[in-house]
Amino acid sequence: SMQLGTILVQLPFGWISDRTDRRYVLIAASIMVMAGGITASLTIGAPFAVLVAIFMIWGGSTESIYSISSAHANDRAAKADLVALSSAMLFAWSISGFVIPGMATALTAVFGTQAFMYVAVGIAAAFCLFVLWRVFQAPPAHAEATFAPMSAQAPLPAELAFSSDAGEER
């Protein structure tokens, strides 16, 4: 259900974030993570269909945060910094994917199974506050930009026909 939720939540979040200030979409996603985490903690023993729906929303909003944050960071970065930025973000995401579940597991042993969701809620709340602070500290990244949907999987036809040297054929 979490993978399906990622598709159902991430697609509209991505569409909206391409057309608005991504920070507002990040705030919405972190609020959904908090709401989903609290709801999941309060619905122990709920019908299976209810739990599936809760985890679809929680998982979809949780997984959307990285991709939207990555797009936002890339909006602000210089072209020369994109590879280093991408590498640093992936490294931080990977480290947190190792450290945070370990801490949550240790807390679960002490506080019970709800501890995992409360850790997720705490992280989402801290992230939401950080993004809110950034909204007031910096202008939107692409306030003057216009949106033009393009395929990321295939190069433009002109790039296939010509090299970067004054129209020379490949």
Chimera marker file (.cmm) of the C-alpha trace (Angstrom):
<marker_set name="trace">
<marker id="1" x="0.000" y="0.000" z="0.000" r="1" g="1" b="0" radius="0.5"/>
<marker id="2" x="2.886" y="2.377" z="0.661" r="1" g="1" b="0" radius="0.5"/>
<marker id="3" x="4.253" y="1.966" z="-2.881" r="1" g="1" b="0" radius="0.5"/>
<marker id="4" x="0.814" y="2.617" z="-4.377" r="1" g="1" b="0" radius="0.5"/>
<marker id="5" x="0.488" y="5.624" z="-2.073" r="1" g="1" b="0" radius="0.5"/>
<marker id="6" x="3.796" y="6.918" z="-3.374" r="1" g="1" b="0" radius="0.5"/>
<marker id="7" x="2.394" y="6.938" z="-6.906" r="1" g="1" b="0" radius="0.5"/>
<marker id="8" x="-0.964" y="8.411" z="-5.883" r="1" g="1" b="0" radius="0.5"/>
<marker id="9" x="0.561" y="11.168" z="-3.730" r="1" g="1" b="0" radius="0.5"/>
<marker id="10" x="3.863" y="11.888" z="-5.479" r="1" g="1" b="0" radius="0.5"/>
<marker id="11" x="2.412" y="12.484" z="-8.944" r="1" g="1" b="0" radius="0.5"/>
<marker id="12" x="0.051" y="15.284" z="-7.888" r="1" g="1" b="0" radius="0.5"/>
<marker id="13" x="2.644" y="16.720" z="-5.477" r="1" g="1" b="0" radius="0.5"/>
<marker id="14" x="5.219" y="16.793" z="-8.274" r="1" g="1" b="0" radius="0.5"/>
<marker id="15" x="2.762" y="18.386" z="-10.684" r="1" g="1" b="0" radius="0.5"/>
<marker id="16" x="1.861" y="21.078" z="-8.134" r="1" g="1" b="0" radius="0.5"/>
<marker id="17" x="5.469" y="21.689" z="-7.094" r="1" g="1" b="0" radius="0.5"/>
<marker id="18" x="6.489" y="22.241" z="-10.730" r="1" g="1" b="0" radius="0.5"/>
<marker id="19" x="3.973" y="25.078" z="-10.932" r="1" g="1" b="0" radius="0.5"/>
<marker id="20" x="4.225" y="26.694" z="-7.479" r="1" g="1" b="0" radius="0.5"/>
<marker id="21" x="6.736" y="27.346" z="-4.753" r="1" g="1" b="0" radius="0.5"/>
<marker id="22" x="7.969" y="23.850" z="-3.851" r="1" g="1" b="0" radius="0.5"/>
<marker id="23" x="8.298" y="24.840" z="-0.204" r="1" g="1" b="0" radius="0.5"/>
<marker id="24" x="4.515" y="24.973" z="0.215" r="1" g="1" b="0" radius="0.5"/>
<marker id="25" x="4.230" y="21.460" z="-1.186" r="1" g="1" b="0" radius="0.5"/>
<marker id="26" x="6.952" y="20.335" z="1.253" r="1" g="1" b="0" radius="0.5"/>
<marker id="27" x="4.966" y="21.864" z="4.116" r="1" g="1" b="0" radius="0.5"/>
<marker id="28" x="1.817" y="20.048" z="2.941" r="1" g="1" b="0" radius="0.5"/>
<marker id="29" x="3.716" y="16.757" z="2.636" r="1" g="1" b="0" radius="0.5"/>
<marker id="30" x="5.219" y="17.069" z="6.115" r="1" g="1" b="0" radius="0.5"/>
<marker id="31" x="1.787" y="17.888" z="7.585" r="1" g="1" b="0" radius="0.5"/>
<marker id="32" x="0.406" y="14.776" z="5.865" r="1" g="1" b="0" radius="0.5"/>
<marker id="33" x="3.254" y="12.715" z="7.358" r="1" g="1" b="0" radius="0.5"/>
<marker id="34" x="2.426" y="14.069" z="10.813" r="1" g="1" b="0" radius="0.5"/>
<marker id="35" x="-1.314" y="13.458" z="10.384" r="1" g="1" b="0" radius="0.5"/>
<marker id="36" x="-0.749" y="9.973" z="8.973" r="1" g="1" b="0" radius="0.5"/>
<marker id="37" x="1.687" y="9.055" z="11.741" r="1" g="1" b="0" radius="0.5"/>
<marker id="38" x="-0.615" y="10.230" z="14.504" r="1" g="1" b="0" radius="0.5"/>
<marker id="39" x="-3.620" y="8.543" z="12.891" r="1" g="1" b="0" radius="0.5"/>
<marker id="40" x="-1.699" y="5.276" z="12.436" r="1" g="1" b="0" radius="0.5"/>
<marker id="41" x="-0.692" y="5.340" z="16.097" r="1" g="1" b="0" radius="0.5"/>
<marker id="42" x="-4.286" y="5.861" z="17.222" r="1" g="1" b="0" radius="0.5"/>
<marker id="43" x="-5.884" y="3.227" z="14.986" r="1" g="1" b="0" radius="0.5"/>
<marker id="44" x="-4.245" y="0.068" z="16.263" r="1" g="1" b="0" radius="0.5"/>
<marker id="45" x="-6.685" y="-2.744" z="15.626" r="1" g="1" b="0" radius="0.5"/>
<marker id="46" x="-8.619" y="-0.794" z="12.985" r="1" g="1" b="0" radius="0.5"/>
<marker id="47" x="-10.018" y="-2.654" z="9.962" r="1" g="1" b="0" radius="0.5"/>
<marker id="48" x="-7.412" y="-3.647" z="7.394" r="1" g="1" b="0" radius="0.5"/>
<marker id="49" x="-8.834" y="-1.349" z="4.685" r="1" g="1" b="0" radius="0.5"/>
<marker id="50" x="-8.528" y="1.656" z="7.020" r="1" g="1" b="0" radius="0.5"/>
<marker id="51" x="-4.906" y="0.823" z="7.803" r="1" g="1" b="0" radius="0.5"/>
<marker id="52" x="-4.126" y="0.404" z="4.094" r="1" g="1" b="0" radius="0.5"/>
<marker id="53" x="-5.568" y="3.860" z="3.363" r="1" g="1" b="0" radius="0.5"/>
<marker id="54" x="-3.666" y="5.464" z="6.252" r="1" g="1" b="0" radius="0.5"/>
<marker id="55" x="-0.375" y="3.907" z="5.200" r="1" g="1" b="0" radius="0.5"/>
<marker id="56" x="-0.939" y="4.821" z="1.550" r="1" g="1" b="0" radius="0.5"/>
<marker id="57" x="-1.222" y="8.483" z="2.527" r="1" g="1" b="0" radius="0.5"/>
<marker id="58" x="1.576" y="8.328" z="5.091" r="1" g="1" b="0" radius="0.5"/>
<marker id="59" x="3.969" y="6.432" z="2.813" r="1" g="1" b="0" radius="0.5"/>
<marker id="60" x="3.159" y="8.543" z="-0.238" r="1" g="1" b="0" radius="0.5"/>
<marker id="61" x="3.719" y="11.819" z="1.558" r="1" g="1" b="0" radius="0.5"/>
<marker id="62" x="6.869" y="10.528" z="3.285" r="1" g="1" b="0" radius="0.5"/>
<marker id="63" x="8.455" y="9.371" z="0.034" r="1" g="1" b="0" radius="0.5"/>
<marker id="64" x="7.478" y="12.556" z="-1.802" r="1" g="1" b="0" radius="0.5"/>
<marker id="65" x="9.577" y="14.741" z="0.479" r="1" g="1" b="0" radius="0.5"/>
<marker id="66" x="12.948" y="13.588" z="-0.905" r="1" g="1" b="0" radius="0.5"/>
<marker id="67" x="12.070" y="14.106" z="-4.563" r="1" g="1" b="0" radius="0.5"/>
<marker id="68" x="10.482" y="17.512" z="-4.009" r="1" g="1" b="0" radius="0.5"/>
<marker id="69" x="13.360" y="18.606" z="-1.755" r="1" g="1" b="0" radius="0.5"/>
<marker id="70" x="15.809" y="17.449" z="-4.406" r="1" g="1" b="0" radius="0.5"/>
<marker id="71" x="13.987" y="19.432" z="-7.089" r="1" g="1" b="0" radius="0.5"/>
<marker id="72" x="13.910" y="22.487" z="-4.823" r="1" g="1" b="0" radius="0.5"/>
<marker id="73" x="17.629" y="22.244" z="-4.077" r="1" g="1" b="0" radius="0.5"/>
<marker id="74" x="18.388" y="21.836" z="-7.783" r="1" g="1" b="0" radius="0.5"/>
<marker id="75" x="16.312" y="24.954" z="-8.524" r="1" g="1" b="0" radius="0.5"/>
<marker id="76" x="18.626" y="26.950" z="-6.282" r="1" g="1" b="0" radius="0.5"/>
<marker id="77" x="21.955" y="25.354" z="-7.204" r="1" g="1" b="0" radius="0.5"/>
<marker id="78" x="24.383" y="26.484" z="-9.874" r="1" g="1" b="0" radius="0.5"/>
<marker id="79" x="24.847" y="24.035" z="-12.759" r="1" g="1" b="0" radius="0.5"/>
<marker id="80" x="28.411" y="23.343" z="-11.660" r="1" g="1" b="0" radius="0.5"/>
<marker id="81" x="27.156" y="22.209" z="-8.237" r="1" g="1" b="0" radius="0.5"/>
<marker id="82" x="24.399" y="19.806" z="-9.334" r="1" g="1" b="0" radius="0.5"/>
<marker id="83" x="26.450" y="16.588" z="-9.170" r="1" g="1" b="0" radius="0.5"/>
<marker id="84" x="27.938" y="17.404" z="-5.767" r="1" g="1" b="0" radius="0.5"/>
<marker id="85" x="24.524" y="18.464" z="-4.474" r="1" g="1" b="0" radius="0.5"/>
<marker id="86" x="22.876" y="15.284" z="-5.699" r="1" g="1" b="0" radius="0.5"/>
<marker id="87" x="25.625" y="13.172" z="-4.170" r="1" g="1" b="0" radius="0.5"/>
<marker id="88" x="25.424" y="14.966" z="-0.810" r="1" g="1" b="0" radius="0.5"/>
<marker id="89" x="21.634" y="14.668" z="-0.682" r="1" g="1" b="0" radius="0.5"/>
<marker id="90" x="21.709" y="10.958" z="-1.515" r="1" g="1" b="0" radius="0.5"/>
<marker id="91" x="24.421" y="10.371" z="1.090" r="1" g="1" b="0" radius="0.5"/>
<marker id="92" x="22.427" y="12.225" z="3.794" r="1" g="1" b="0" radius="0.5"/>
<marker id="93" x="19.233" y="10.363" z="2.821" r="1" g="1" b="0" radius="0.5"/>
<marker id="94" x="21.063" y="7.023" z="2.994" r="1" g="1" b="0" radius="0.5"/>
<marker id="95" x="22.660" y="7.742" z="6.364" r="1" g="1" b="0" radius="0.5"/>
<marker id="96" x="19.328" y="8.835" z="7.805" r="1" g="1" b="0" radius="0.5"/>
<marker id="97" x="17.727" y="5.693" z="6.351" r="1" g="1" b="0" radius="0.5"/>
<marker id="98" x="20.158" y="3.698" z="8.496" r="1" g="1" b="0" radius="0.5"/>
<marker id="99" x="20.409" y="5.775" z="11.679" r="1" g="1" b="0" radius="0.5"/>
<marker id="100" x="16.778" y="6.845" z="12.229" r="1" g="1" b="0" radius="0.5"/>
<marker id="101" x="15.206" y="3.349" z="11.966" r="1" g="1" b="0" radius="0.5"/>
<marker id="102" x="17.862" y="2.075" z="14.373" r="1" g="1" b="0" radius="0.5"/>
<marker id="103" x="16.985" y="4.786" z="16.872" r="1" g="1" b="0" radius="0.5"/>
<marker id="104" x="13.262" y="4.164" z="16.354" r="1" g="1" b="0" radius="0.5"/>
<marker id="105" x="13.759" y="0.451" z="16.962" r="1" g="1" b="0" radius="0.5"/>
<marker id="106" x="15.584" y="1.159" z="20.219" r="1" g="1" b="0" radius="0.5"/>
<marker id="107" x="12.776" y="3.499" z="21.289" r="1" g="1" b="0" radius="0.5"/>
<marker id="108" x="10.198" y="0.858" z="20.346" r="1" g="1" b="0" radius="0.5"/>
<marker id="109" x="11.786" y="-1.537" z="22.814" r="1" g="1" b="0" radius="0.5"/>
<marker id="110" x="11.308" y="1.059" z="25.550" r="1" g="1" b="0" radius="0.5"/>
<marker id="111" x="8.049" y="2.836" z="24.603" r="1" g="1" b="0" radius="0.5"/>
<marker id="112" x="6.200" y="0.269" z="22.496" r="1" g="1" b="0" radius="0.5"/>
<marker id="113" x="5.301" y="0.024" z="18.854" r="1" g="1" b="0" radius="0.5"/>
<marker id="114" x="3.885" y="3.562" z="18.620" r="1" g="1" b="0" radius="0.5"/>
<marker id="115" x="7.392" y="4.945" z="19.111" r="1" g="1" b="0" radius="0.5"/>
<marker id="116" x="8.222" y="4.382" z="15.438" r="1" g="1" b="0" radius="0.5"/>
<marker id="117" x="5.405" y="6.630" z="14.253" r="1" g="1" b="0" radius="0.5"/>
<marker id="118" x="6.134" y="9.243" z="16.889" r="1" g="1" b="0" radius="0.5"/>
<marker id="119" x="9.724" y="9.425" z="15.651" r="1" g="1" b="0" radius="0.5"/>
<marker id="120" x="8.383" y="9.956" z="12.107" r="1" g="1" b="0" radius="0.5"/>
<marker id="121" x="5.975" y="12.618" z="13.388" r="1" g="1" b="0" radius="0.5"/>
<marker id="122" x="8.792" y="14.383" z="15.265" r="1" g="1" b="0" radius="0.5"/>
<marker id="123" x="11.056" y="14.426" z="12.221" r="1" g="1" b="0" radius="0.5"/>
<marker id="124" x="8.212" y="15.657" z="9.996" r="1" g="1" b="0" radius="0.5"/>
<marker id="125" x="7.368" y="18.411" z="12.500" r="1" g="1" b="0" radius="0.5"/>
<marker id="126" x="10.998" y="19.565" z="12.664" r="1" g="1" b="0" radius="0.5"/>
<marker id="127" x="11.227" y="19.524" z="8.864" r="1" g="1" b="0" radius="0.5"/>
<marker id="128" x="7.942" y="21.431" z="8.536" r="1" g="1" b="0" radius="0.5"/>
<marker id="129" x="9.170" y="24.121" z="10.941" r="1" g="1" b="0" radius="0.5"/>
<marker id="130" x="12.459" y="24.385" z="9.031" r="1" g="1" b="0" radius="0.5"/>
<marker id="131" x="10.669" y="24.815" z="5.687" r="1" g="1" b="0" radius="0.5"/>
<marker id="132" x="8.299" y="27.393" z="7.214" r="1" g="1" b="0" radius="0.5"/>
<marker id="133" x="11.317" y="29.295" z="8.514" r="1" g="1" b="0" radius="0.5"/>
<marker id="134" x="12.878" y="29.167" z="5.024" r="1" g="1" b="0" radius="0.5"/>
<marker id="135" x="9.674" y="30.544" z="3.467" r="1" g="1" b="0" radius="0.5"/>
<marker id="136" x="10.182" y="33.689" z="5.542" r="1" g="1" b="0" radius="0.5"/>
<marker id="137" x="13.960" y="33.812" z="5.006" r="1" g="1" b="0" radius="0.5"/>
<marker id="138" x="14.323" y="33.401" z="1.236" r="1" g="1" b="0" radius="0.5"/>
<marker id="139" x="12.341" y="34.212" z="-1.894" r="1" g="1" b="0" radius="0.5"/>
<marker id="140" x="10.912" y="31.388" z="-4.021" r="1" g="1" b="0" radius="0.5"/>
<marker id="141" x="13.543" y="29.571" z="-6.068" r="1" g="1" b="0" radius="0.5"/>
<marker id="142" x="11.855" y="29.906" z="-9.426" r="1" g="1" b="0" radius="0.5"/>
<marker id="143" x="9.563" y="32.887" z="-9.051" r="1" g="1" b="0" radius="0.5"/>
<marker id="144" x="10.262" y="34.128" z="-12.592" r="1" g="1" b="0" radius="0.5"/>
<marker id="145" x="10.475" y="30.723" z="-14.258" r="1" g="1" b="0" radius="0.5"/>
<marker id="146" x="7.919" y="29.378" z="-16.670" r="1" g="1" b="0" radius="0.5"/>
<marker id="147" x="7.029" y="25.719" z="-16.728" r="1" g="1" b="0" radius="0.5"/>
<marker id="148" x="7.503" y="23.633" z="-19.857" r="1" g="1" b="0" radius="0.5"/>
<marker id="149" x="6.904" y="19.881" z="-19.480" r="1" g="1" b="0" radius="0.5"/>
<marker id="150" x="9.675" y="17.864" z="-21.110" r="1" g="1" b="0" radius="0.5"/>
<marker id="151" x="10.572" y="14.211" z="-21.088" r="1" g="1" b="0" radius="0.5"/>
<marker id="152" x="13.537" y="13.450" z="-18.889" r="1" g="1" b="0" radius="0.5"/>
<marker id="153" x="14.028" y="10.034" z="-20.463" r="1" g="1" b="0" radius="0.5"/>
<marker id="154" x="14.798" y="11.016" z="-24.061" r="1" g="1" b="0" radius="0.5"/>
<marker id="155" x="16.968" y="13.801" z="-25.470" r="1" g="1" b="0" radius="0.5"/>
<marker id="156" x="15.416" y="16.414" z="-27.669" r="1" g="1" b="0" radius="0.5"/>
<marker id="157" x="15.354" y="15.439" z="-31.384" r="1" g="1" b="0" radius="0.5"/>
<marker id="158" x="17.804" y="18.221" z="-32.261" r="1" g="1" b="0" radius="0.5"/>
<marker id="159" x="20.303" y="16.835" z="-29.756" r="1" g="1" b="0" radius="0.5"/>
<marker id="160" x="20.108" y="13.458" z="-31.465" r="1" g="1" b="0" radius="0.5"/>
<marker id="161" x="20.767" y="14.936" z="-34.916" r="1" g="1" b="0" radius="0.5"/>
<marker id="162" x="23.487" y="17.442" z="-34.087" r="1" g="1" b="0" radius="0.5"/>
<marker id="163" x="26.409" y="17.695" z="-31.778" r="1" g="1" b="0" radius="0.5"/>
<marker id="164" x="27.097" y="20.783" z="-29.726" r="1" g="1" b="0" radius="0.5"/>
<marker id="165" x="29.532" y="22.010" z="-32.424" r="1" g="1" b="0" radius="0.5"/>
<marker id="166" x="27.682" y="24.432" z="-34.761" r="1" g="1" b="0" radius="0.5"/>
<marker id="167" x="25.318" y="21.908" z="-36.324" r="1" g="1" b="0" radius="0.5"/>
<marker id="168" x="27.938" y="19.249" z="-37.122" r="1" g="1" b="0" radius="0.5"/>
<marker id="169" x="26.337" y="15.830" z="-37.739" r="1" g="1" b="0" radius="0.5"/>
<marker id="170" x="27.150" y="12.969" z="-35.401" r="1" g="1" b="0" radius="0.5"/>
<link id1="1" id2="2" r="1" g="1" b="0" radius="0.2"/>
<link id1="2" id2="3" r="1" g="1" b="0" radius="0.2"/>
<link id1="3" id2="4" r="1" g="1" b="0" radius="0.2"/>
<link id1="4" id2="5" r="1" g="1" b="0" radius="0.2"/>
<link id1="5" id2="6" r="1" g="1" b="0" radius="0.2"/>
<link id1="6" id2="7" r="1" g="1" b="0" radius="0.2"/>
<link id1="7" id2="8" r="1" g="1" b="0" radius="0.2"/>
<link id1="8" id2="9" r="1" g="1" b="0" radius="0.2"/>
<link id1="9" id2="10" r="1" g="1" b="0" radius="0.2"/>
<link id1="10" id2="11" r="1" g="1" b="0" radius="0.2"/>
<link id1="11" id2="12" r="1" g="1" b="0" radius="0.2"/>
<link id1="12" id2="13" r="1" g="1" b="0" radius="0.2"/>
<link id1="13" id2="14" r="1" g="1" b="0" radius="0.2"/>
<link id1="14" id2="15" r="1" g="1" b="0" radius="0.2"/>
<link id1="15" id2="16" r="1" g="1" b="0" radius="0.2"/>
<link id1="16" id2="17" r="1" g="1" b="0" radius="0.2"/>
<link id1="17" id2="18" r="1" g="1" b="0" radius="0.2"/>
<link id1="18" id2="19" r="1" g="1" b="0" radius="0.2"/>
<link id1="19" id2="20" r="1" g="1" b="0" radius="0.2"/>
<link id1="20" id2="21" r="1" g="1" b="0" radius="0.2"/>
<link id1="21" id2="22" r="1" g="1" b="0" radius="0.2"/>
<link id1="22" id2="23" r="1" g="1" b="0" radius="0.2"/>
<link id1="23" id2="24" r="1" g="1" b="0" radius="0.2"/>
<link id1="24" id2="25" r="1" g="1" b="0" radius="0.2"/>
<link id1="25" id2="26" r="1" g="1" b="0" radius="0.2"/>
<link id1="26" id2="27" r="1" g="1" b="0" radius="0.2"/>
<link id1="27" id2="28" r="1" g="1" b="0" radius="0.2"/>
<link id1="28" id2="29" r="1" g="1" b="0" radius="0.2"/>
<link id1="29" id2="30" r="1" g="1" b="0" radius="0.2"/>
<link id1="30" id2="31" r="1" g="1" b="0" radius="0.2"/>
<link id1="31" id2="32" r="1" g="1" b="0" radius="0.2"/>
<link id1="32" id2="33" r="1" g="1" b="0" radius="0.2"/>
<link id1="33" id2="34" r="1" g="1" b="0" radius="0.2"/>
<link id1="34" id2="35" r="1" g="1" b="0" radius="0.2"/>
<link id1="35" id2="36" r="1" g="1" b="0" radius="0.2"/>
<link id1="36" id2="37" r="1" g="1" b="0" radius="0.2"/>
<link id1="37" id2="38" r="1" g="1" b="0" radius="0.2"/>
<link id1="38" id2="39" r="1" g="1" b="0" radius="0.2"/>
<link id1="39" id2="40" r="1" g="1" b="0" radius="0.2"/>
<link id1="40" id2="41" r="1" g="1" b="0" radius="0.2"/>
<link id1="41" id2="42" r="1" g="1" b="0" radius="0.2"/>
<link id1="42" id2="43" r="1" g="1" b="0" radius="0.2"/>
<link id1="43" id2="44" r="1" g="1" b="0" radius="0.2"/>
<link id1="44" id2="45" r="1" g="1" b="0" radius="0.2"/>
<link id1="45" id2="46" r="1" g="1" b="0" radius="0.2"/>
<link id1="46" id2="47" r="1" g="1" b="0" radius="0.2"/>
<link id1="47" id2="48" r="1" g="1" b="0" radius="0.2"/>
<link id1="48" id2="49" r="1" g="1" b="0" radius="0.2"/>
<link id1="49" id2="50" r="1" g="1" b="0" radius="0.2"/>
<link id1="50" id2="51" r="1" g="1" b="0" radius="0.2"/>
<link id1="51" id2="52" r="1" g="1" b="0" radius="0.2"/>
<link id1="52" id2="53" r="1" g="1" b="0" radius="0.2"/>
<link id1="53" id2="54" r="1" g="1" b="0" radius="0.2"/>
<link id1="54" id2="55" r="1" g="1" b="0" radius="0.2"/>
<link id1="55" id2="56" r="1" g="1" b="0" radius="0.2"/>
<link id1="56" id2="57" r="1" g="1" b="0" radius="0.2"/>
<link id1="57" id2="58" r="1" g="1" b="0" radius="0.2"/>
<link id1="58" id2="59" r="1" g="1" b="0" radius="0.2"/>
<link id1="59" id2="60" r="1" g="1" b="0" radius="0.2"/>
<link id1="60" id2="61" r="1" g="1" b="0" radius="0.2"/>
<link id1="61" id2="62" r="1" g="1" b="0" radius="0.2"/>
<link id1="62" id2="63" r="1" g="1" b="0" radius="0.2"/>
<link id1="63" id2="64" r="1" g="1" b="0" radius="0.2"/>
<link id1="64" id2="65" r="1" g="1" b="0" radius="0.2"/>
<link id1="65" id2="66" r="1" g="1" b="0" radius="0.2"/>
<link id1="66" id2="67" r="1" g="1" b="0" radius="0.2"/>
<link id1="67" id2="68" r="1" g="1" b="0" radius="0.2"/>
<link id1="68" id2="69" r="1" g="1" b="0" radius="0.2"/>
<link id1="69" id2="70" r="1" g="1" b="0" radius="0.2"/>
<link id1="70" id2="71" r="1" g="1" b="0" radius="0.2"/>
<link id1="71" id2="72" r="1" g="1" b="0" radius="0.2"/>
<link id1="72" id2="73" r="1" g="1" b="0" radius="0.2"/>
<link id1="73" id2="74" r="1" g="1" b="0" radius="0.2"/>
<link id1="74" id2="75" r="1" g="1" b="0" radius="0.2"/>
<link id1="75" id2="76" r="1" g="1" b="0" radius="0.2"/>
<link id1="76" id2="77" r="1" g="1" b="0" radius="0.2"/>
<link id1="77" id2="78" r="1" g="1" b="0" radius="0.2"/>
<link id1="78" id2="79" r="1" g="1" b="0" radius="0.2"/>
<link id1="79" id2="80" r="1" g="1" b="0" radius="0.2"/>
<link id1="80" id2="81" r="1" g="1" b="0" radius="0.2"/>
<link id1="81" id2="82" r="1" g="1" b="0" radius="0.2"/>
<link id1="82" id2="83" r="1" g="1" b="0" radius="0.2"/>
<link id1="83" id2="84" r="1" g="1" b="0" radius="0.2"/>
<link id1="84" id2="85" r="1" g="1" b="0" radius="0.2"/>
<link id1="85" id2="86" r="1" g="1" b="0" radius="0.2"/>
<link id1="86" id2="87" r="1" g="1" b="0" radius="0.2"/>
<link id1="87" id2="88" r="1" g="1" b="0" radius="0.2"/>
<link id1="88" id2="89" r="1" g="1" b="0" radius="0.2"/>
<link id1="89" id2="90" r="1" g="1" b="0" radius="0.2"/>
<link id1="90" id2="91" r="1" g="1" b="0" radius="0.2"/>
<link id1="91" id2="92" r="1" g="1" b="0" radius="0.2"/>
<link id1="92" id2="93" r="1" g="1" b="0" radius="0.2"/>
<link id1="93" id2="94" r="1" g="1" b="0" radius="0.2"/>
<link id1="94" id2="95" r="1" g="1" b="0" radius="0.2"/>
<link id1="95" id2="96" r="1" g="1" b="0" radius="0.2"/>
<link id1="96" id2="97" r="1" g="1" b="0" radius="0.2"/>
<link id1="97" id2="98" r="1" g="1" b="0" radius="0.2"/>
<link id1="98" id2="99" r="1" g="1" b="0" radius="0.2"/>
<link id1="99" id2="100" r="1" g="1" b="0" radius="0.2"/>
<link id1="100" id2="101" r="1" g="1" b="0" radius="0.2"/>
<link id1="101" id2="102" r="1" g="1" b="0" radius="0.2"/>
<link id1="102" id2="103" r="1" g="1" b="0" radius="0.2"/>
<link id1="103" id2="104" r="1" g="1" b="0" radius="0.2"/>
<link id1="104" id2="105" r="1" g="1" b="0" radius="0.2"/>
<link id1="105" id2="106" r="1" g="1" b="0" radius="0.2"/>
<link id1="106" id2="107" r="1" g="1" b="0" radius="0.2"/>
<link id1="107" id2="108" r="1" g="1" b="0" radius="0.2"/>
<link id1="108" id2="109" r="1" g="1" b="0" radius="0.2"/>
<link id1="109" id2="110" r="1" g="1" b="0" radius="0.2"/>
<link id1="110" id2="111" r="1" g="1" b="0" radius="0.2"/>
<link id1="111" id2="112" r="1" g="1" b="0" radius="0.2"/>
<link id1="112" id2="113" r="1" g="1" b="0" radius="0.2"/>
<link id1="113" id2="114" r="1" g="1" b="0" radius="0.2"/>
<link id1="114" id2="115" r="1" g="1" b="0" radius="0.2"/>
<link id1="115" id2="116" r="1" g="1" b="0" radius="0.2"/>
<link id1="116" id2="117" r="1" g="1" b="0" radius="0.2"/>
<link id1="117" id2="118" r="1" g="1" b="0" radius="0.2"/>
<link id1="118" id2="119" r="1" g="1" b="0" radius="0.2"/>
<link id1="119" id2="120" r="1" g="1" b="0" radius="0.2"/>
<link id1="120" id2="121" r="1" g="1" b="0" radius="0.2"/>
<link id1="121" id2="122" r="1" g="1" b="0" radius="0.2"/>
<link id1="122" id2="123" r="1" g="1" b="0" radius="0.2"/>
<link id1="123" id2="124" r="1" g="1" b="0" radius="0.2"/>
<link id1="124" id2="125" r="1" g="1" b="0" radius="0.2"/>
<link id1="125" id2="126" r="1" g="1" b="0" radius="0.2"/>
<link id1="126" id2="127" r="1" g="1" b="0" radius="0.2"/>
<link id1="127" id2="128" r="1" g="1" b="0" radius="0.2"/>
<link id1="128" id2="129" r="1" g="1" b="0" radius="0.2"/>
<link id1="129" id2="130" r="1" g="1" b="0" radius="0.2"/>
<link id1="130" id2="131" r="1" g="1" b="0" radius="0.2"/>
<link id1="131" id2="132" r="1" g="1" b="0" radius="0.2"/>
<link id1="132" id2="133" r="1" g="1" b="0" radius="0.2"/>
<link id1="133" id2="134" r="1" g="1" b="0" radius="0.2"/>
<link id1="134" id2="135" r="1" g="1" b="0" radius="0.2"/>
<link id1="135" id2="136" r="1" g="1" b="0" radius="0.2"/>
<link id1="136" id2="137" r="1" g="1" b="0" radius="0.2"/>
<link id1="137" id2="138" r="1" g="1" b="0" radius="0.2"/>
<link id1="138" id2="139" r="1" g="1" b="0" radius="0.2"/>
<link id1="139" id2="140" r="1" g="1" b="0" radius="0.2"/>
<link id1="140" id2="141" r="1" g="1" b="0" radius="0.2"/>
<link id1="141" id2="142" r="1" g="1" b="0" radius="0.2"/>
<link id1="142" id2="143" r="1" g="1" b="0" radius="0.2"/>
<link id1="143" id2="144" r="1" g="1" b="0" radius="0.2"/>
<link id1="144" id2="145" r="1" g="1" b="0" radius="0.2"/>
<link id1="145" id2="146" r="1" g="1" b="0" radius="0.2"/>
<link id1="146" id2="147" r="1" g="1" b="0" radius="0.2"/>
<link id1="147" id2="148" r="1" g="1" b="0" radius="0.2"/>
<link id1="148" id2="149" r="1" g="1" b="0" radius="0.2"/>
<link id1="149" id2="150" r="1" g="1" b="0" radius="0.2"/>
<link id1="150" id2="151" r="1" g="1" b="0" radius="0.2"/>
<link id1="151" id2="152" r="1" g="1" b="0" radius="0.2"/>
<link id1="152" id2="153" r="1" g="1" b="0" radius="0.2"/>
<link id1="153" id2="154" r="1" g="1" b="0" radius="0.2"/>
<link id1="154" id2="155" r="1" g="1" b="0" radius="0.2"/>
<link id1="155" id2="156" r="1" g="1" b="0" radius="0.2"/>
<link id1="156" id2="157" r="1" g="1" b="0" radius="0.2"/>
<link id1="157" id2="158" r="1" g="1" b="0" radius="0.2"/>
<link id1="158" id2="159" r="1" g="1" b="0" radius="0.2"/>
<link id1="159" id2="160" r="1" g="1" b="0" radius="0.2"/>
<link id1="160" id2="161" r="1" g="1" b="0" radius="0.2"/>
<link id1="161" id2="162" r="1" g="1" b="0" radius="0.2"/>
<link id1="162" id2="163" r="1" g="1" b="0" radius="0.2"/>
<link id1="163" id2="164" r="1" g="1" b="0" radius="0.2"/>
<link id1="164" id2="165" r="1" g="1" b="0" radius="0.2"/>
<link id1="165" id2="166" r="1" g="1" b="0" radius="0.2"/>
<link id1="166" id2="167" r="1" g="1" b="0" radius="0.2"/>
<link id1="167" id2="168" r="1" g="1" b="0" radius="0.2"/>
<link id1="168" id2="169" r="1" g="1" b="0" radius="0.2"/>
<link id1="169" id2="170" r="1" g="1" b="0" radius="0.2"/>
</marker_set>
